[in-house]
Amino acid sequence: MNTKTKFSIMILMGFLAITSCGKKETTPADQTEKSESSTEGEAVPVTSTEENVLIIEGNDQMQFNTNELHAVAGKPIKLTLKHVGKIPKEAMGHNLVILKEGTDEAAFALKANDAAATDYIPESEKASIIAHTKLLGGGEEDTIEFTIDKKGTYKYICSFPGHVAMMKGVLIVE
């Protein structure tokens, strides 16, 4: 590893340490909103009143804001992934990949590690994917539309290398 690469990694690590250490100050209005929408420490997914419109966020701390989404079987699903961080996709890219039932997420993620040329969506695993977003950097978003006819629980992950350990959840189709 050359000196320039080591320096870049050190800067990125310092930035991550700084951005993840602070605690946001809240105003009384924030407290009221929080108490109405969630309990302390729980992330609440942003949903629309329109059926099967889902919004999920990924951040610079390698986290989705929810680990559970809900949709109605047989109706179109419109899902938006928002990368609410600031780090570019080369260092902190996020996507959302919805896997077919029975797919081994760890095995999928291992193959994804070697698929940089296709934004960490392995060509050999296309048959295991229901839908996926583009790979996003900080401040970007992508919306996908798809339909799942069969009721069930479908895993979703971020397939950027190393992210699947913390960035995963389930889409429950009822």
N, C-alpha and C positions, 0 to 999 in steps of 0.2 A: 504494500500500500504506500503510495507516494505521500510526500509531505502535504501537498495541496489537498488531497483526499482526506487525510487525517485532520487537517485544519477545518475543512468543511464539516466533517462529522462532529468535531468538538463544538463548532458554532451551533449546529443543529441541536445537539444535546443541551447546550446552555439555554437556547431559546425554549426548548421543551420544558426545562426545569423552571424557567422564569414564568412561562405562561400557565403552567399547571399548579403553581404554588399559591397564587392569589385567591382570595375569596371575594366574590362580588358582594358589594354592599347593597342592602335592599332598602327600599323605601316602604312606608306603610302601605302604599298601593300595591307594591310587589307582594307583600305579605298577604294581603287580602286575596289577590289573584292566586297565589300559591295555595292558600288554605282551601280555596274553592276547587282547585283542579287536581291537587295531589297531596300526598303526605310527605313529610320531610324525607329527602333522600331518594324519592322515586321520580323517574323521568316519565313524563306523559307524552305519548305520541300525538302529533298534531293531526287531527282528522277533519275532514270536511263534513258538512251536513249532507252532501251528495253521496249516495251509496257507492262504495268501492273506490273512493278517492282517498289515497293514503299519502302521507308526507312523513319522511324519516330523515333525520339529520345525522351526519358523521362529523366528528371534531378532530382537532389536533392532538387529543389525548387518546386516540384510537378507540373511540366509543361511539356506538349508535345511541340515540336518545331513547330508544325502546328496544326490548328484545321480544316483543310480541305485536303482531299486526293481525287484523281481522278483516275478512271479506266474505261476500256472499257467492256461493258456487253458481256457475253458469252466467254470471253477469260480468261485463268488462271491468277490469281493474285498471285504474290510472294511478301509478305509483311515482312519486317524485322523491329523489334522493338529493339532499342539499348538503354540500360540504361547507359547514359553517366556520371552519378554521381559516388560517391564512397561509399555511405551508403549501408550496407547490406539489403537484402530483408526483413528481420524480422522487420526492422524499417522504410524502405523506398522502399518497393517493388512496382514494376510496371508491369502491363500487359496491353494488348490491347484486348478488347472484342468488336467484331462487332455484333451489335444487329439487329434482323430482324425488318422490318418496323412495326410501331405500338407498339413496346415494350416501356413500361414506364421505362426510365432509372433510375429514382429515386427509384421506387419500386424494380427494379432489384438490384440496389446498396444496398438497405436495406437488402435484402435477402443475398447478397454477404458478408455483414459484419459478418454473422454467419457461413461462409463457409471456415474457416481457414484450415480445414483438406483437402480441395480440392483446395487450392490456391485461395480462394475467387471466385470460379466458382460454384454457387449453383446448386446442382444436380436437384432440382425442376425446374430450369429455362433453362435446356439444349435445350428445343424446341425453346427458344427465341434467341439462339445464332447461328450466321452464322459461325463464326470462332473465335478462341482466341489463344493468345500466352501463353507461360508459365509465371509464376511469376518470375521476374528477380530482382537481386540485382545490385548494382553499378558495372559497367564494364562488365556486361553480355549482351548477345543479343540472340534473337530467331527469326527464320524465319518460316513462315507458308505459305502454298499454298492452295488456294481455288478458286472457280469460282462462280460468281454471274451472272445468266442469265438474270435477270430482271433489266431493267433500273430503277433507283430511288436514293433516298438519304437515306443512312443507318448510324445511329449513332454509334460512337465508344466511349468507356470509358475505364478508368483504374478502376478496381473493388476493388483495395486495399482499406480498410476502410478509408473513409474521402477524398479520392482522386477525386472522380467523380465531386466534386464541381469545380475543376480547370482543371481536365484532361479529356477533352471530345472534340469531334469534329464530323465531318461528312465525310463519304466516298460517293462521288458522282459517280454513275455508269451511263455512257452515252452510 
